[in-house]
Amino acid sequence: MPKSVVSDAYKLAVEYLVEVRKRQGITQVELARRLGRTQQFVSFVETRERRLDLIEFRAFALALGQDPMQAVAEVFARLPPEHRGG
């Protein structure tokens, strides 16, 4: 898999989290409070200066009131068909 695909896939995952946060009217400050982190941390994640691992993605999804498995499924559904696997 070319490196750019990984970057593009990760970008889609972050875009999903930002989309959900904004759709729900949750500020970065409020999300940070729910996560027990700083607003700066949330900002770094959203601008992709700080990369999330799988467990952190789960924490973000839960803090946004999303089912983590459904969140992953939605991100994967946004991938181009040739990169969805299986």
N, C-alpha and C positions, 0 to 999 in steps of 0.2 A: 504494500500500500504506500503510495507516495506521501511524503511528509506533509504536503499541502492539504491533503484530504484530512489528516488528523487535525490540523489547525482549523480547517473549515468545519469539521464536525464539532470541535470544542467550541468554536464561535457560535454554532447553532445552540449548543447547550446553554451557554451564558445568555444568549439572546432570549431563549425560552424563559429563563429565570427573571430577567429584566422585564420581559413582556408581562409575565404573571404579576410581578410586583406592581408595575404601573397600572395594569388593568384593575387591580384591587385597591388602588389608591394608597398603597403602603410606601412610605418614604424610606430612604436608605437608613435614616436614623432609627425608625421604628423596626425595620428588619434587623438592624444591628442589635437593638435592644433584645429582640426575640432570640437572637443567636448568642447573646452574651458576648458580643464583639463590639468593635468600634465602627463608626460610620466610614472611617477611612478604609477599614478592611473590606467592607461591602463595596465601596467605590473601586478599590484595587481589583476585586473580583470582576466587577461589572465592566471595567476597562481592560480586562485580561492582563493586568500587570501582575496579578496573583492568581495562580492556577489552583482550581479546586480538585481534590481527589474525590473518589466515589463516595466516601463517607460524608465528606463536606457537602457534596451535591445533595445527598439525602437530607442533611440538616437544613439546607436552604429550602428544599422542597417542603419539608415538614413545617418550617417556620412560615412558609407561605400558604399553609393549609392544603398542600397538594399531597396526593399519594405518591411516594417516591417511585414506585414501579410504573405508575401511569405517566409520571413526568419523564422517565427514561423512554418509555414507549413513544411518547409524543415527540421527543427529540429524535429518536431513531426514525420515526415516520417522516421527518423533515429531511433526512439524508437522501441524496440521489439514489435511485433504485439499485445501482451497481455497487453501492457501499452499505447496503442494509444487511447483507449476508443471508444465510439460511434459506 
